[in-house]
Amino acid sequence: MKEQLVRLIELQKVESAAGKIHAKRKNLPVQMKMLEQEFNLFCEVVETQREQMESARKRRQEKDAQLQAGQESLKRTRERLFEVRNNKEYQSMLKEIEVFESKNSKIEDEVISLLDELERLETALKAKEEELAIKRRRYEEERKTIEEEMNSLVGELDGCIRKSEELKNDIPAEVLRKYEQIKSVGRGLAVVAAWKEVCGGCHMSLPPQLYNELQKTTALITCPNCSRIIYWENRNG
Ligand SMILES: [Zn+2]
């Protein structure tokens, strides 16, 4: 194949690789942000559960203190029962004891249900914290991978730029200008293969005469329809 064409095709390949690297570099910070958001969201969920458990623990302490105070009041009232002199006072004190007992029993029920709730919250929190540890590990690994990829892309891009500069130095200015001009129209590839009298860029038929010439000539030929630089590619191997 003609040397100029080989260089142009190579240049096109390098430039398209550089384009892909650019796209990836733009996308990596987006990926990173999504990763962070997802992880932070999970952290918040765990934090909320932790707060719920702390608040249940606090309520339990309060109830315990209430119960203790109630039991002491009950004990004191029972002791005073022996000092009572008349029946009326005795009856009223029994009533008081009954009220304390019923109050205490209600608090006891509340403590029991709080204990159930605490157990449930603790189990759930423990599971979530284990999940969080796994997620944190994975998050850090993925972060590192993205950071490494970003760094390696910088190197790859430098390589592409160096390579394309080298290639450009070996391509005649007028050929390069033509190539840049076709490329600037923004229809994808500027250099395309032709096979069986069809242009690989616009998929239109090429005049047989031109197609014949394409197989022999060393000059650059462009597609009469799309103006892309075409070359003959023998797909019969
Ligand atoms: Zn064409």
Residues whose N, C-alpha, C, O or C-beta is under 5 A from the ligand:
A	BS01	ZN	C199 G201 C202 C223 N225 C226 S227
